[in-house]
Amino acid sequence: MYGKGLRTLSIATLVFIAGAFALGFFYAPMDADQGAMQKIFYLHVPMAIVALCGFVAGGIFAIQHLRTGDRRHDLRSYVAIHMSLILGIGVLLTGSIWAKAAWGHWWLWDEPMLVSFLIVFLLYACYQPLRFAIEDPERQARYASVFAIVAGAFVPLNFAVVRMAQEKTHPRVLQDSDNLPGEVWLVFFVALIGMTLLFITLWRFEMAAKNTRGQIRKLQRRLGVDVVAGRSAAPQ
Amino acid sequence: MILGADTLPDNGGYVAAAYLVFLVLLLVYFVIMAVRLSRVERELVALNEEEPPA
């Protein structure tokens, strides 16, 4: 039952997200170099961290699916990757807006951080077409799990390699953080908790929705009602 | 490198745009989920009206 405790989780998410944004605008000091545009940091960075962790979580669920053969793990993996893709769109858009404000360009192709995130995003954008391409549900789940594991292992590897890259224009906030004041750290951590809670809330919300749909399908079959196949490639 | 200066670059528009993107993304997600919920509701109503097998 994924809907259990969803109300409390939703309220906690709202409190932390709203709190983080309020603290970011009214409590955190203004950056001397960037001015107001540094406020994007409280949205963009937590979103990127949570999206990447979500991709890795998708890989972990996929491992559990292959180990146990339990299709519920495949569904969990699918939803985690789906949520991370949505956050990934947010990361790319907010990052581009920040880049335009800071560098005068929407995108820089010679910046490893940007291009590597785009590669990860495009890699996972292939996940759903892969599912759509396979009709047999068992094979679909197995192949999707293999994809999620390989791609999930690629995410931290890719991140580590990019951090080691010499050329950099994109700020390494958590690496070059010696001069960051405590207020900025506080707001950043509140935003990170808020974004993590948002991911978990939406993940459970979507799991509950898919679970309900699956229960209806079972009921329809039991009653002998014609089941109309959905357009989604999501596991049922 | 934090201080309150009068000469900071005015990039409020970009900040508002970034936070709006986040809001719009969430709204689109909720609209899609609402459409799916209404489909589930329709299916449940249809199931309720279905005659049980003899």
Contacts between the chains, C-beta under 8 A, distances in Angstrom:
chain1	res1	chain2	res2	distance
A	21	B	19	7.2
A	29	B	2	4.3
A	29	B	3	7.4
A	29	B	4	6.9
A	30	B	2	7.0
A	30	B	3	7.5
A	30	B	4	5.8
A	30	B	5	7.6
A	30	B	8	6.0
A	31	B	1	6.6
A	31	B	2	6.0
A	31	B	8	7.8
A	32	B	1	4.7
A	32	B	2	6.0
A	32	B	3	4.8
A	32	B	5	6.2
A	32	B	8	7.2
A	33	B	1	5.7
A	34	B	9	7.1
A	34	B	11	7.5
A	35	B	8	3.5
A	35	B	9	4.3
A	35	B	10	6.8
A	35	B	11	5.7
A	36	B	8	7.1
A	36	B	9	7.7
A	36	B	10	7.1
A	36	B	11	5.1
A	36	B	12	5.1
A	36	B	14	8.0
A	36	B	15	5.1
A	37	B	9	7.1
A	37	B	11	3.8
A	37	B	14	5.4
A	37	B	15	5.8
A	39	B	15	4.9
A	40	B	14	7.2
A	40	B	15	5.9
A	40	B	18	4.5
A	43	B	18	6.0
A	43	B	19	6.3
A	43	B	22	5.8
A	44	B	18	7.0
A	47	B	22	7.5
A	86	B	25	6.6
A	86	B	29	6.2
A	89	B	25	6.5
A	90	B	21	6.5
A	90	B	22	5.7
A	90	B	25	5.1
A	93	B	18	7.7
A	93	B	21	4.7
A	93	B	25	7.8
A	94	B	18	4.4
A	94	B	21	5.8
A	94	B	22	6.7
A	97	B	14	5.3
A	97	B	17	5.2
A	97	B	18	4.6
A	97	B	21	6.9
A	98	B	14	7.1
A	98	B	18	6.6
A	100	B	14	6.7
A	101	B	11	4.6
A	101	B	14	3.9
A	101	B	15	8.0
A	179	B	1	6.0
A	181	B	2	5.5
A	184	B	2	7.3
A	202	B	29	7.1
A	205	B	33	7.1
A	206	B	33	7.3
A	209	B	33	6.5
A	209	B	36	6.2
A	209	B	37	6.9
A	209	B	40	7.4
A	212	B	40	5.9
A	213	B	36	7.8
A	213	B	40	6.0
A	216	B	40	6.5
A	216	B	43	5.3
A	216	B	44	6.5
A	216	B	47	6.9
A	219	B	47	6.0
A	220	B	43	7.6
A	220	B	47	6.6
A	223	B	47	6.8
A	223	B	50	5.6
A	223	B	52	6.8
A	223	B	53	6.4
A	224	B	53	5.6
A	225	B	46	7.6
A	225	B	47	6.8
A	225	B	50	5.8
